[in-house]
């Protein structure tokens, strides 16, 4: 897959294009990408995605913007897995936000990207003040494919619904909405080695955003290995305020430093807690490990 960080200055070959933030890559996003690749193949043109960094709501109101479900790297991984050939990562700034729907269609979609077909959801809005709709694509003579919303249990699938499920600890619902376990990926970096001192060495996964969609202690899998993870601010450790994703891989002692790993979340064990001392924390971690082991053992037995 080709990734473009700037709009091309030379006219591209024709493409079938979809546009959006694609945060979380839920069932609705997946349906859109399937239709995109099928349309591109049928027309013998390339499939392309336009997405934005930062999220427009982070640009306009960073303090009230929703938590991120996916980093830009995770989005690119999902696009590649879906068979997308080109991804345009647009820097969302005041200039882009100020383009009228007509300017956006003419300057970017036609002159820069050479979009032959546009695939978006039926409620898609674009341009300054979100003034553009699918009617503008039709009037501009684009080959438009508008997809209806995807429902689960008679309720629309959305990134907001995924966030709400994660925030409430309902990982099963999140998994249904995503058609896979919710995951966070990142590079394993060096920490203060406190987990090792407590008898539970952890892989510290670098977080790209300070406001995750979920926090607490979870039964997880790190690259398929049964683990227990703490995602949060570690309130028991004095002076620590940085968000951390710390993963203790069960019955494992190999070096993971500098590896890019995927952490899948399966079951919430508890919220973060502040303990009186490190001995109390150590005792609770031991209990968390038992809960995680029991969870995975039960999951295996249920599949037999």
C-alpha positions, 0 to 999 in steps of 0.5 A, a space after each residue: 500500500 502506498 501512503 501519501 502524507 501530502 496531497 499529490 501535485 501531479 494528477 494521479 491515475 483514476 481511483 475509487 475513493 472513500 473519505 473519513 476518520 475511520 477511528 476504530 475500524 468498526 463493522 461500518 468501516 469494514 463494509 465500506 472498505 469491502 465495497 470500495 475494493 470491489 468497486 475498484 476491481 470492477 472498474 479496473 482502477 485503484 482503491 484509495 482512502 482519504 483520512 485526517 490527522 489530527 481528527 477534526 474534532 481534536 483540531 477544533 476542540 482538543 479538550 472535548 474531543 473523544 478518546 482515540 480508538 486507533 492511532 494513525 499507524 493502526 489505521 494504516 495497518 487496517 487499510 493494508 489488511 483490507 487490500 487498500 492500494 493508496 492512503 492519503 493522510 491529510 493534515 487537518 488544518 485551518 486551510 483544509 477546514 475552510 474549503 467549501 464543498 465545491 473547492 474540496 471537490 474540485 481542488 482535491 478530489 478532481 485535480 489532485 486525486 482524480 477520484 472516479 468514484 466516491 464511496 461514503 455513508 449516507 450521512 456523510 458531511 464535508 467542507 467548511 461548516 460541514 455544509 456538503 452532503 452526498 447531494 453535492 457529489 451527485 450534482 458535481 457528476 461524481 460516480 457516487 456509491 452511498 452505503 446505508 448505515 450498519 446496525 447491530 441489535 437494531 442500533 447504528 454501529 459507530 465509533 461512539 458506540 465502541 467508545 461507550 462499550 469500552 468505557 463501561 467495561 463491556 468488551 464483548 459488545 466492543 468485540 461485536 462492533 469491531 468484529 475482533 477484540 479491541 487492541 492497542 499496538 505500540 513499541 515496547 520501551 524501557 521503564 523504571 523496572 518496578 514491575 520486575 522489582 515486584 516480581 511481575 516484569 512488564 512490557 511497557 507499550 508506548 502510548 501515542 495518545 494520553 486519552 485512551 478509550 478505556 483504563 483499568 486492569 485487563 486480561 489481554 493477549 500480547 501478540 497472542 500470549 496470555 497476559 494481564 495489563 494495567 492501562 492508566 496512571 499508576 496511582 500508587 507510584 508517587 510522582 508518576 502521572 504519565 499514561 502507561 500500558 504495562 503488560 505482564 506476559 504470563 509464564 514468559 521471560 523473553 526480551 521484548 524491548 523495541 518490538 512493535 506489539 499488539 495488545 488485545 483486550 478480552 476481559 476487564 478485571 478491575 478499575 485502577 486502584 491506589 494502594 497504601 504501599 507496594 506490598 499491597 500492590 504486589 498482593 493485588 497484582 498476584 490476584 489479578 494474575 490468577 483472575 487472568 489465568 482463570 479467564 483464559 482457562 475458562 475460555 479454552 474449555 468453552 471452545 472444547 
